[in-house]
Amino acid sequence: MIDWTGLTPLDAHGTLMGRAEEHPGFADPDYVRRRNSIAGLAQGHWVGDPSPAVSYTASEHATWRTVYAALQHPQERFACREVLRARALAPVPADGVPQHEEVSDRLEALTGFRFTLAGGIVPNKRFLGAMADGYFHAVQYVRHPAMPLYTPEPDVLHDVFGHGIHLTDPLFADLYRTVGRAAARVETDDALDLISRVYWFTLEYGVTLEQGRPRAYGAALLSSYGELGRFARADLRPFDLAELARLPYQVAGYQPVLFTVGSLAHLSDLLHGFLDDFDETTRDRYHLPALSERGFMACPPRA
């Protein structure tokens, strides 16, 4: 897992939000014990095994309801059409935290995907490669109730409100599998990091254009009240592999640079074109920077 201590998140205006270790999700010992006990259920978990049930507390269900209510209007206003159609079918209940297996059963019926249990950040080879077989690594713990609209690490709300919506839709499911098949073919950190960056700036943080207006489709945007409110003010650039491969970016805070595509059909063409024959020589064939030349890569806060 990533060690978040020492990182200083920024808010939507670039204002310091305080050091990550000062966030109540890290500073509250009772919360940390609860989070770690849920995350510990992933110890020894095999990809594809059922996720154990979690008895969520009244506070955790209340946090879910708060975030659900907060995200509805921003998603309707800023998400792309395909996402909104997928949301209508997605296993995202209004009244409380769903169990992984409930989410998985719905996803499998629609696209063949299931959640598989993670305790936190998963190494690239396992995380990305599992998508080839229709498994998406997801966590079960809930963010701290004192700050329901900001969390310094991915949680079950991010996974369900972001990836759970994606994986109800065949186009998105195909792109996740495309990423997974590419990752399954390679072994080096360099190749896996390059795939991870493409995944990051598309399926996590991607933006499309509808009648010239930016609309969010990335899971990290869809599940973030703060990101949805400010992503259109980010530095929006046309999708560019060379730039994407070398760009340093904000690890703890809102992403300052986002890449746009003309449509999700355009995105599909781009990802298939780059990933369908991806192998250990792809970086050199495309004249892209090596891992040592690329900026830091890690999962961001989810808010």
Secondary structure, 3 states (H helix, E strand, C coil): CCCCCCCCCECCCCCECCCHHHCHHHHCHHHHHHHHHHHHHHCCCCCCCCCCCCCCCHHHHHHHHHHHHHHHHHHHHHECHHHHHHHCCCCCCCCCCCCHHHHHHHHHHHHCCEEEECCCCCCHHHHHHHHHHCEEEECCCCCCCCCCCCECCCCHHHHHHHHHHHCCCHHHHHHHHHHHHHHHCCCCHHHHHHHHHHHHHHHHCCEEEECCEEEECCHHHHCCHHHHHHHHHCEEEECCHHHHHHCCCCCCECCCEEEEECCHHHHHHHHHHHHCCCCCCHHHHCCCCCHHHCCCCCCCCEC
